[in-house]
């Protein structure tokens, strides 16, 4: 009987060992998975920050491109209007008014581009009021 108890004790110990080792292994695996998840989250956050910076740079460059294109358009319109004869406008005052409007818009663009694009204006000229 003594050998049986010690044999059964050994079996119990071995069973406990085999049961505990996988539990410890599972805990190590969970810790490794948690660490991997934390690393993945950190990589995702770094990528998000990089994407935000890239988007901000793209937005700045697209804003700069937009400003440059609008400046070029306004300068071309001013040059076109200045080349036209006074007869086209009807009077020198009308010509100065029309050219002055586009020069004003160009100054506004250069001073405050955000305001320029948020408050678009079109030249209305001499509009007759309805009676």
Secondary structure, 3 states (H helix, E strand, C coil): CHHHHHHHHHHHHHHHHHHHHHHHHHHHHHHHHHHHHHHHHHHHHHHHHHHHHHHHHHHHHHHHHHHHHHHHHHHHHHHHHHHCCHHHHCCHHHHHHHHHHHHHHHHHHHHCHHHHHHCCCCCCCCCCCCC
